[in-house]
Amino acid sequence: MGHHRGGKQDRPLVPDGDHIGKQAADGGTISLLPSKEQQLVSSRTSSFKELKCVPSCAPIHGEFDGMDVKGAIVVCSSDRAEDFALTAQNVEQAGGSGLIFAQYTTDTISSTVDYCSGIACVIVDAYISRRICQYTRDSSSPQAKIEPSSTVTGKKVLAPKVASFSSRGPLTDYPDFIKPDIAAPGANILAAVGDSYATMSGTSMATPHVAGIVALLKALHSDWSPAAIKSAIITTAHITDERGMPISAEGLPRKVADPFDYGGGNINPGGAAHPGLIYDIEPQDYNKFFRCAIIKKGPSTLAICNNTAMLPAYNLNMSSISVPDLRGPITVTRTVTNVGEVHSMYHVVVQSPAGVKMEVCPPVLVFDDANKVRKYDVKLSPMWNLQGDYTFGSVTWQNDRQAVRIPVAARITIQDFYAGVA
C-alpha cells in the first residue's frame, strides 16, 4: 500500500497528579505492572518526598550535576522522547524514588512497565516542568508526591496529529510521488502482548491499522485493484481534527501538517468504503513510467521492460500529484472511475500551491451508464521566476454527497544545483 505514518488519536489518557506545594499538576503515564508491584512502587511516592529539578538527565558518578537524588523525586527535561528510558534507568540507579520527565517535541506516553519497574514515573510537558522547577527555586524545602494513576474520561485531547517519530516527505528516490500516502493511529497503542498488555508507538503500530482497513475494503469491494483501494483511502482522508482545525505535526517546531507529513490525511475507514470516485491503475501502466515492471498473470509472473523513453512519473494515475521540477507550464492528466451513484455530477474545487497557477479542465465531470470513466487535465504554471521549496494544494471533486480530494505538491526550479528535493 505504500508509506504509512504514525498519528495520534483522541482517547482518554492515564494521568497522575504531582502535588507541588498546594498545587497539583497533571502528567501522563501508562503503567501495566501487576497490582502488587504497582502498589509497592506507588507506596514509595504516595507520601511527600524531596523534589529536585536537575539540569541534566545524565548522572555523573551516580549524581546529577553534583546533586544527590537518593530518595527524591527527580524532575528532568529533554527535547528527545527517546531519552525517557535512559533517564528512568539513571534515576533508579541513583536511588531516586520517582521521575517527572518533561518533553517538548512530543506528548507520546511511553509505557512505564518497560522502563519504570522500580520507580514511579510521570511525563509532563515543558510548561508544567518550568512551573515545577520554579517551585523548587522558590521553596526552601520543595516537596512533591506522585499519586496512583487514574483514568480520566470525558476530557479530550487535540487529535489527530502527526507524531514526532514519523518520517516525512519528500520521497528522494522518486520525488514525482508524494510521501507518505496516509497517516493512521500509531502512538500509545495499547494491545495484548503474551499474557499481558503493552503500549507501543511507531509506524509499525500504524501499518496494522491500514492493513486491517485494506482487508475490509477488499472484502467489501472484491473487484477493486490495489491501486483502487489505495485511492479510496487517500482521497477520503481527513485533513482537519474533530473541531475543524488543521491537523498539526509534532517536531521542532510544531507546525500545521502538510502532505509531506500525512499524505492524503488521517485515515477515514468509513469514507474509504464509499469514495465516489477512484484513481485506478492498470498493471501495464507502470511500465510506461519505470524501466521494468513485474506483472502477475494467473499463476505466472512476468517481468516487462521498457526500452523506449519513459514518461514523467507524475503522469502515472496516482491519487496525488507531485511536480518536483516546475520550470514552466506542464499538464498532468488524471483518470477517475465512478464507483458511486451511476448518474452523478462532480464539480472541481482547486486549491493552488503558493506561487503556482493551477487550472483544471474540464471543471465538471458527468457520469452515467455509458460513461463510468472520465479524464481531466491539471495545468500547473509557475507564477514566480524564483527558486522555491515545495508548496502544497489540492484538487477536489465534489457534489452534495461526496468530496474526493487528492493532494498536490509543486516546487518551482530555475537552477539545477539547488538541493531542495530532500
C-alpha positions in Angstrom: 0.0 0.0 0.0 2.9 2.4 0.4 4.0 4.6 3.2 2.1 4.9 6.4 2.8 7.5 9.0 2.1 7.3 12.7 -0.6 9.6 14.1 -2.3 10.3 17.4 -6.0 9.7 18.1 -8.4 11.2 20.6 -8.7 8.9 23.6 -8.5 9.0 27.4 -5.1 9.4 29.0 -3.9 8.0 32.3 -2.7 10.9 34.4 -1.0 11.1 37.7 -1.2 14.2 40.0 2.1 15.8 41.0 1.3 17.8 44.1 3.6 20.9 44.2 3.1 22.6 47.5 -0.6 23.4 47.4 -0.8 23.0 43.7 -1.4 19.9 41.5 -0.1 19.3 38.0 -1.4 16.5 35.8 1.0 14.4 33.8 0.6 11.2 31.8 1.7 7.6 32.4 0.6 4.2 31.4 1.7 1.6 34.0 0.9 -2.0 33.3 2.7 -3.6 36.3 0.9 -6.3 38.2 -1.2 -4.8 41.0 1.1 -5.9 43.9 4.2 -4.5 42.2 2.3 -1.3 41.3 1.3 -0.9 44.9 4.9 -1.3 46.0 6.1 1.4 43.6 3.2 3.7 44.4 4.0 3.5 48.1 7.4 4.9 47.6 6.0 8.2 46.4 2.5 8.2 48.0 3.9 10.5 50.8 5.6 13.8 50.1 9.3 13.4 49.1 12.0 15.8 48.4 11.7 17.3 45.0 14.8 18.1 42.9 15.0 19.7 39.5 18.2 18.6 37.7 19.6 20.5 34.7 20.8 17.3 33.0 19.3 13.9 32.7 22.7 12.2 32.6 24.3 11.4 36.0 28.0 11.8 36.7 29.5 9.4 39.2 26.0 8.5 40.4 25.0 12.1 40.9 23.1 14.5 38.7 25.4 17.6 38.2 26.7 17.1 41.7 23.2 16.7 43.2 22.4 13.7 45.3 18.9 12.5 44.3 18.7 9.4 46.6 15.1 9.1 47.9 14.0 12.2 45.9 11.5 12.7 43.1 13.6 14.0 40.2 12.5 16.5 37.6 14.3 16.2 34.3 13.7 17.8 30.8 14.7 16.7 27.4 13.5 17.5 23.8 14.0 13.9 22.8 11.3 11.4 23.8 13.7 8.5 23.4 15.7 9.9 26.4 13.0 8.8 28.7 14.1 5.2 29.1 17.7 6.1 29.9 16.6 8.8 32.3 14.4 6.4 34.2 17.3 4.0 34.5 19.6 6.7 35.7 17.2 7.9 38.4 16.6 4.4 39.6 20.3 3.6 39.8 21.0 6.8 41.6 18.4 5.8 44.3 15.7 8.2 43.3 12.1 7.3 44.2 10.3 8.9 41.3 10.8 10.7 38.0 8.9 13.6 36.4 10.1 13.7 32.8 9.4 16.7 30.7 9.5 16.7 26.9 8.8 19.3 24.3 8.7 17.8 20.9 6.1 15.1 21.5 3.4 14.1 24.0 3.8 10.4 23.3 3.4 8.5 26.6 5.8 5.6 26.9 4.7 2.5 28.8 6.3 2.7 32.2 6.2 -1.0 32.5 9.2 -1.1 30.2 11.4 1.5 32.0 10.0 2.2 35.4 9.8 -1.1 37.2 11.3 0.3 40.4 10.3 3.9 40.5 7.1 5.9 39.8 7.2 7.9 36.5 5.2 10.7 35.1 5.6 12.5 31.8 4.6 16.2 31.6 5.0 18.9 29.0 7.7 21.6 29.1 5.4 24.3 30.5 4.5 22.1 33.5 8.2 21.3 34.0 9.0 25.0 34.2 6.3 25.5 36.8 7.7 22.7 38.9 11.3 23.8 38.6 10.3 27.4 39.5 8.6 26.0 42.7 11.9 24.2 43.6 13.8 27.5 43.3 11.2 29.5 45.3 10.8 27.0 48.1 13.4 26.3 50.8 12.2 22.7 51.2 10.4 21.7 47.9 8.4 18.5 48.2 6.1 16.5 46.0 4.2 13.3 45.8 3.0 11.2 42.9 -0.4 9.8 43.4 -1.6 6.4 42.0 -2.8 6.7 38.4 -6.4 7.0 37.4 -8.3 7.1 34.1 -9.8 10.4 33.1 -12.9 10.2 30.9 -15.0 12.9 29.3 -11.9 15.1 28.7 -10.4 15.1 25.2 -7.0 15.9 23.8 -6.2 17.7 20.5 -6.3 14.9 17.9 -5.4 13.6 15.5 -1.9 14.9 14.9 1.2 13.6 13.3 3.6 12.0 15.8 7.2 13.2 16.0 8.7 9.8 15.2 7.0 9.7 11.7 9.4 10.2 8.8 8.5 12.9 6.4 8.5 13.5 2.7 9.5 14.1 0.0 10.4 10.8 -1.5 14.0 11.4 -2.5 14.3 8.4 -4.9 11.0 9.2 -6.7 10.1 12.8 -5.9 7.3 12.6 -8.5 5.3 10.7 -5.9 4.1 12.2 -2.6 5.4 10.5 0.5 3.7 9.4 2.8 0.4 8.1 1.4 -1.6 8.2 4.6 -1.5 8.7 8.3 -3.0 6.2 10.8 -3.1 5.7 14.6 0.5 4.8 15.7 1.1 6.5 19.1 0.4 4.9 22.5 -1.3 1.8 21.0 -2.4 -0.5 23.8 -2.7 -4.1 22.8 -2.3 -7.7 24.1 1.3 -9.0 24.3 1.6 -12.5 25.5 -0.5 -12.9 28.7 -0.4 -9.2 29.4 -0.7 -5.8 27.7 1.8 -3.2 26.4 1.7 0.2 24.8 3.9 0.8 21.8 4.4 3.7 19.4 5.8 3.8 15.9 4.8 3.5 12.2 4.8 -0.3 12.8 1.7 0.4 15.0 0.1 2.4 12.3 0.6 -0.1 9.5 -1.6 -2.8 11.0 -4.5 -0.3 11.2 -4.1 0.3 7.5 -3.7 -3.4 6.7 -6.9 -4.2 8.5 -8.8 -1.4 6.7 -7.5 -2.7 3.4 -8.7 -6.2 4.2 -12.2 -4.9 5.0 -12.3 -2.8 1.8 -11.2 -5.8 -0.3 -14.0 -7.9 1.3 -16.5 -5.1 0.6 -15.2 -4.5 -3.0 -13.7 -7.7 -4.2 -13.2 -6.4 -7.7 -11.1 -3.4 -6.7 -7.4 -3.4 -7.5 -4.7 -2.4 -5.0 -4.5 1.0 -6.7 -8.2 1.4 -6.3 -8.1 0.6 -2.6 -5.2 2.9 -2.1 -7.1 5.7 -3.9 -10.2 5.2 -1.8 -8.1 5.5 1.4 -6.1 8.6 0.3 -9.0 10.6 -1.3 -11.3 10.3 1.7 -8.8 11.0 4.4 -9.3 13.8 6.9 -7.0 16.9 7.0 -8.8 18.5 9.9 -9.3 17.4 13.5 -12.7 16.9 15.1 -13.0 20.6 15.8 -12.4 21.5 12.2 -8.9 22.8 12.8 -6.0 21.8 10.6 -4.1 18.7 11.8 -0.8 19.6 13.5 2.5 17.9 13.2 4.9 17.4 16.1 8.6 18.3 15.7 10.9 21.2 16.2 9.0 23.4 15.9 5.4 22.1 15.8 3.5 23.2 12.8 0.4 22.7 10.7 0.7 19.4 8.9 1.0 19.2 5.1 1.1 16.3 2.6 4.8 15.6 3.4 3.6 14.8 7.0 0.4 12.9 6.3 0.0 12.3 2.6 -3.8 12.4 1.9 -4.5 12.9 5.6 -5.7 10.9 8.6 -7.3 7.6 7.5 -11.1 7.5 7.4 -12.3 3.9 7.0 -16.0 4.8 6.6 -15.3 7.3 3.9 -12.9 4.8 2.1 -15.7 2.3 1.9 -17.7 4.7 -0.3 -15.3 7.0 -2.1 -17.5 8.0 -5.0 -14.5 8.1 -7.5 -11.3 6.2 -7.6 -8.0 6.6 -9.4 -7.2 3.2 -10.8 -4.0 1.9 -12.4 -3.7 -1.0 -14.8 -0.6 -3.2 -14.1 0.8 -2.5 -17.6 0.6 1.3 -17.0 3.5 1.1 -14.6 5.8 0.1 -17.5 5.3 3.5 -19.1 7.0 5.2 -16.2 9.5 2.7 -14.9 12.2 0.8 -16.7 10.8 -2.6 -15.7 7.5 -3.8 -14.2 6.6 -7.1 -12.7 3.1 -8.2 -13.7 1.3 -11.3 -12.4 -1.0 -13.1 -14.8 -2.7 -16.1 -13.4 -0.1 -18.5 -12.0 2.7 -16.8 -13.9 4.8 -13.7 -13.0 6.2 -11.7 -15.9 8.9 -9.0 -16.0 8.2 -6.5 -18.7 10.9 -3.9 -19.5 10.6 -0.7 -21.4 13.3 0.2 -23.9 11.7 3.4 -25.0 11.8 6.8 -23.4 9.9 6.8 -20.1 7.1 9.3 -19.4 7.4 11.6 -16.5 6.3 9.7 -13.4 3.9 12.4 -12.3 1.6 11.3 -15.1 1.1 7.8 -13.5 -2.6 7.8 -12.4 -1.8 8.2 -8.7 -4.3 9.7 -6.2 -1.9 12.6 -5.7 0.3 14.9 -7.9 3.9 15.9 -7.2 5.9 18.0 -9.6 9.4 18.5 -8.1 10.9 20.4 -11.1 8.4 23.0 -12.2 10.3 25.2 -14.7 7.4 26.2 -17.0 3.8 25.2 -17.6 3.1 21.5 -17.6 -0.1 19.5 -17.9 -0.8 16.4 -15.8 -3.6 14.0 -16.7 -5.7 12.0 -14.3 -8.4 9.4 -14.9 -11.2 8.8 -12.4 -13.7 5.9 -12.3 -17.2 6.3 -10.9 -17.9 3.7 -8.2 -20.7 5.7 -6.6 -24.2 6.5 -7.9 -24.4 5.7 -11.6 -25.9 9.1 -12.6 -23.8 11.7 -10.9 -22.1 15.0 -11.4 -18.9 16.4 -9.8 -17.6 20.0 -9.7 -14.0 20.7 -9.2 -12.6 22.8 -6.3 -9.0 23.9 -6.8 -6.6 25.0 -4.1 -3.4 26.0 -5.9 0.0 25.7 -4.3 1.5 29.0 -3.3 3.3 30.6 -6.3 1.7 28.2 -8.8 -1.3 28.8 -11.0 -3.3 25.6 -11.2 -6.1 25.1 -13.7 -8.3 22.0 -14.1 -10.2 21.2 -17.3 -13.0 20.3 -17.6 -14.3 21.8 -14.4 -17.3 19.4 -14.3 -17.4 15.6 -14.7 -20.7 13.9 -15.6 -21.2 10.1 -15.2 -23.9 7.8 -16.4 -24.4 4.2 -17.6 -22.3 4.7 -20.7 -19.6 7.0 -19.1 -18.1 5.5 -16.0 -14.6 6.7 -16.7 -13.6 10.3 -17.2 -10.3 12.1 -17.7 -9.2 15.6 -16.7 -6.1 17.7 -17.1 -4.3 19.7 -14.4 -2.2 22.6 -15.8 0.4 23.9 -13.4 2.3 27.1 -14.2 5.0 28.9 -12.1 3.9 32.4 -11.2 7.4 33.4 -9.9 10.8 33.3 -11.5 12.2 32.3 -8.2 13.8 29.2 -6.9 11.5 27.8 -4.3 10.7 25.0 -1.9 7.7 22.7 -2.1 4.3 24.3 -1.7 1.0 22.4 -1.4 -2.5 22.4 -2.7 -5.3 20.1 -3.7 -7.8 19.1 -6.4 -11.2 18.1 -5.0 -14.1 16.7 -7.0 -17.3 17.1 -5.0 -21.1 17.1 -5.1 -23.7 17.2 -2.4 -22.7 13.7 -1.2 -19.0 13.2 -1.9 -15.7 15.0 -1.7 -12.8 13.3 -3.5 -9.6 15.1 -2.7 -6.0 14.5 -3.9 -3.0 16.4 -2.5 -0.7 18.4 -4.8 2.9 19.3 -4.2 5.0 21.5 -6.5 8.4 23.0 -6.4 9.5 25.8 -8.8 13.0 25.3 -10.1 15.3 27.6 -12.0 18.7 26.2 -11.2 19.8 22.5 -11.3 22.3 22.9 -8.5 19.7 23.8 -5.9 19.4 20.8 -3.5 15.9 21.2 -2.4 14.5 17.8 -3.3 15.1 16.4 0.2 
